[in-house]
């Protein structure tokens, strides 16, 4: 089985800028810069035949190229039990339209349905309970990076290894 998702690769300048905000938090497991990405649609575990159908559905993705801007930081979970530390993105109608168009194409092929609205973010770290994040959040609340172009989407393979989760691009699809 292949564990797949559709996402946007980040330019090296963005990955480097996000790596620069890493701090020494004892219970935070930071993602390596080369694994930072923006997930659009989590597909889940599928066999190779289904993966092929998913890839075919991503050809000729509707919508023009656009730009995104990294803006701010936040977390998922509660203040007492945060689970994920993330960098946010400036609001983008094009991003939401792209995500919805992809979801509409992939749902009939077995895409896992999310039970919460799409919240675009770049996961920076997984956080174990007990990590005080308020100081980090205050220091980086005004995080803002120059806009970067989004000219294609990528089909990623997610795999677990001895050093944690690794992501590898299987195929890229240019925006129409």
N, C-alpha and C positions, 0 to 999 in steps of 0.2 A: 504494500500500500504506500501511496505517496501522500505526504501532508503538504497541501498547496495553499497559496494565497496570491491574490493580485495586489500589486502595490506600485509605488513610485520610488525609484532609486534617487538618492540624494547626491548632488554634486560633492566632490571632495571638499570644496570650500565650506559647505554647510556641515558636512560630517566633522570637519576639523573644528569649526566654530562650536559645535555642540559638544565635542570631546573636551573643549577647553573649560566647560562649566562643571566637569566632573570634580567631585570633592571626596575627601576621605570620610565616608560614612561607614561605620563598622558593619551594618547589616544590609547595605545596598550592594546589589550585584549589577554593576554597570555593563551595558552592552558595548561591545567593541565598536569603534567608529565605522569599520567596514561593514558592520551589520545593521547600522541605522537606516531606516526606511520609513515610508508612510504606507500603511496598509489601507487598501481600498475595499477589498472583499476577502474574507477568510473563507476558503473553500472547504478545508478539512481533509480527512483521509479518503482518498479515492484510489481505484485501481488504474492501471495504465490506460485502459480503454476510455474510461471516463475522463482522465487527464487529457487525452487527445481531443475529446469532444470539447472540453473546456477551452483548450488552446485554440481550436478552430473557431469557437464563438468569440474569441478576442481579436480575430483578424478584422481589419477595417473598423476599428473602434470609432464611434461617432464623436464629433467634437473637435474643435481646433486646439492647437497648442495654447498654453496659457502660462501664467507665472504664479508662484506661491511665495509667501513670506513667512518665515518662522517668527513667532511672536509669543513671548511669555512662557511660563512654566506652570505646571500643576501636578495633580496626582489623582489617582483613582483609589477608592476606599474611603475610610473615615479618618479624621485627624488622629484618632487613637490607633487605628489599624490601617495605615496606608499600604497599598500593594504594588502600585506602579507609579513611578515618577516620569513625567513626560514633558516634552516641549510642544507648545501649541502652534497653531497657524492662524494667520489673519483670515477673517471670513472670506470665502471664495465661492461664489455662485457656480463657477465653472467646475470646481472640484466636486461640489455636491451633485451637479448634473451628471458628471462623469461617473461618479460612484453609483448613482441610481440607474444609469443606463447599463452599466456593467452588471449590476444586480439583476435587472430585468432580463438580460441575456443569459445569465448563469443559473438563475433559479430553476428553470425547467430542466436543467442538466444535473441538478443535485446540490446546488450551493446550499450551505447551511444557513438557515434563516436566523438572523440576529434578533434577540428579543428587546433590544434597546436601540434608540436612534444612533445613526452614524455620528461619531465624535472624532473628527480627524485629529491625530496626534502622532508624535514620534516618541516611541518608548525609549527613555534614556536608561532606566534601571528598574529592576525588580527589587522591591523593598520588603524586608521582613518586619514583623510587628516590633514596635519599640523604638523605631528610628525617628527622632524628632526632625521634621522637615521644615518647620516654620522659618528657621534662619536661612536655609537654602532658598526657599520660596521668596522670601523678602529680598535676598541678595540678587536674585535673577528675575524678579517680577517684570522688569522692563526689558528683558531679553528681546532683541530685535535684530534680524539679519537682513542683508540685502535680498531682494526678490531673486528667485532662481527660475529658469524656464523648465516647463514640463512639456516635453515633446514626444514622450512615449510612456507606456505602462509596461510592467514586467510581470511575468508569471514566475513566482518564487517557489522553490522547494525548501521546506523547513525540516531539519533533521537534528536529532539529539545525539550528542557525542560526549566523550569524557570531559570536555571543556565547556559543556552547556549547549545551547541551541545554536545552530548554524543555518544561515540562509544562503541559497545559491540561485541565481537567475537561470531559469530554464530557457526562456524565450522572451524577446522584446517585441512590442507591437507599437508601431508609430501611430500617433493620433492623426486622424484624417484632416 
